[in-house]
Amino acid sequence: MTVLAFASDHAGRGLRLSLIGTACSAGWSVVDLGTGGTESVDYPRFGFALAETLAAGDAQFGVAVCGTGIGISIACNRHPLVRAALCHDVTTARLARAHNDANVLALGARIVGSEVAQEALRAFVATPFEGGRHTRRVAMLGTAAAAPG
């Protein structure tokens, strides 16, 4: 069964809850890491919690949401096992999985509408990693092998 972990700050809360509904309707299991309220919170805390949940094997994929998606994706990507991709539509979500083997879909609640985000989530989960020439590149992420020189 597909398990998705969701995390957001206060700005991403509404979109996160909408996407959890989409996931549940699709029959996927959900781990909701919050935030639970609308008061201002720090997105790094939620991005780190999402990364730790994936690293522990408690979910296959993560969905991270903040106002723009930028901050929370940076927080998630601090963990060496996370490949968070900031996506803006179905195409970027699909290619993030197919070419980059992304395991976190990052979205900006102030950037992407709910319907587009739901379509992106479905595409992200449904798209397999293509492997091939992309395997070497994904293996280089987070290593000195990718550094110039």
N, C-alpha and C positions, 0 to 999 in steps of 0.2 A: 504494500500500500504506500502511496506517495504521502510523505509527511513534509509539511511546509511550516517554517518558523517565521513569524511576523513580528516586526519591531518598528516603532515610530516615535518621533517626538510629538509635541503638542500640535505642531503645524500639519503633521501627516496623519494624525489620529483618525479623522473622518475617512480618508481614502483607505487607510489600513483596515478599518472596520468593514468598509464596502468590499474590499478584496478578500477578507476572511469569509464573507458571505458567498462570494464567488467560489472560493476554494471548497467550502462546505457543500455547496450545490453540486460541485463536480465530484464529490465523494472523497476528497482528499482529507487527511487528518491535519489538524492545525495545532500549533503551539503558539500561543499569543503572549508575547513578551512585553506588551504595553507600548506606550504609556496608557494608564487608565483614565487620566483626567485631561482637562483642557488647560491647566495651568502650565506656565513655561517650565520646560525641563531641558536638560542638556543632551543633545542627540548622540554624543560619543558614548555615553553610558548604554544607550539602547543598541547602538551599532556593535559595541564590544560584546554585549549579552547575546546578540544574534550570532556573532562569530564563534563564541564559546559553545553555543548550542549546536552549531554545525560541526565543530571540531570534536565534540563529545559523541557525535553520531546520533543525536536525538532528532535530527531532521535531515532530509536529503537536499532541500533547497531552502533559501531564505528570501524574504521580501522585506526590504528596508525602505522606509518612507520618511522624508522630512520635507520642508518647504520647497526646496529645489532638488533634493536628492543628492546634492553634491557632498554636503558635510557628512551625512550618514554613510555614504558610499566610501568616503575616505576613512572613516572610523572602522568600518567593516574590513577594508583592505589592509589594515594594520596587522591583521592576523595572517600568518603565512599560508594557511589552508583555504583562505577565502579568496574568491575571484568575483568581486561585486562589480556589476556592470550597470552604469547609469543609462537607462533606456528612456526613449521618448515616444516610442510607437512599436507596433508589431514587428516591423522589420528589424529594428535594433535589438529587440528582445530575442527574436529568432536567431539572428547572427551571433549574439552574445553567447548563446548556447552552442550553436553549430561550430563556430570558429574559435571561441575562447574558453569553452567548457565552463562558463560562468556558473557559479552555484548560488549567487545572490542577485536578485533583480532589485535594483534601486530605482526609485521613482520620486519625482518631485510633485507634491500635492498641489503646488501653486503653478505648476508647469503643464501637467498632463491631466486631462479630464478623466472622469471615472470610467466612462465606456472604453476609452482608449487603453487605460490602465488595466481593465479587466481583460481586454483582448490580448494585451501584451503578456499578462500573467498566464493565460491559457497557452499562448504560443511558446513562452519560456519553458513551461513544464513539459509540453508535448514534443519539443525539439531535442533530438539526441545530438551528442557531440559527434562531429564528422570524423574526427581522428585524422589519419593521413598526415599531410604536411603540417597540420595544425598541432599535432601531438608534440613535436619538437619545440614549437614556440611556447605552448602552454607550460611545458616542463621548464622552460627558461624563466618563467615569471617568478620573481622574487629571488633569483639567484644572480651571482656575479657573472654568469655566462652571458647574460644579456647586456652587460656593460660595454660601452665602446672601448676600443683600444686593445 
